[in-house]
């Protein structure tokens, strides 16, 4: 998830919070540093339901990958802003259903690259590459991507809880332009999974955005509103159940009670087809 206005860094600076490591801490992981934990505590002061939100988002990722493999026959995944490896990664979910599924993870955080390659070194159908997710041409020219992502096979591009890390630029780096460009690369029939942080509360949007910009040294975009995320789906066929808070996207169980829902902000989006 560590994408923002700056391009990839090659050294790990433990004193500057990383979005990927902050997300890891919110999920209960251990691949984070004091700077990440302190930033998360400041985040919880502004948006107290952030841990609930992170866990609900991870559950959505698991469900949507399972649905894509089981119901739509997807065989290939390109996971943009994948973050640090944790339990139930995309390849684990997909390959439990179809061992031949292929997954490419893309992130520009060097610690993600290091951990990812260690985790995936014995899995020939997966790869992790260090790149800014906006570098679409470079990504699809990468040797590992060319090896794993075969033309004209059922494919899904994932942008799960990551577009809020990108600023609005009104050029080819803009989140909407990135979605359109990726859809064009993968072609008709491709599936697109898109969700990002939104809030109806202007104070939350502004407070979190400023905190993350300050904490990450500018590697952040902004918390948006629903109608802005809806625009990312222009030209795509939105599939059932539409664009929703991700806890309501085809839940495995009854809708969560109020105390298990994020309230100050939510992950909002869904599944579409090119």
Buried (B, 14 or more C-beta within 10 A) or exposed (E): BBBBBBEBBEEEEBEBBBBBBBBBBBBEBEBBBEBBEEBBEBBEEBBEBBBBBBBBBBBBBBBBBBBBBEEBEBBBBBBBBBBBBBEBBBBBBBBEEEEEBBBBBBBBBBBBBBBBBEBBEEEEBBBBBBBBBBBBEEBBEBEEBEEBBEEEEBBBBBBBBBBBBBBEBEEEBBBBBBBBBBBEBBEEEBBBBBBBBBBEBEEBBBBBBEBBBEBBBEBBBBBBEBEBBBEBBEEBEBBEEEBBBBBBBBBEEEEBEEEEBBBBBBBBBBBBBB
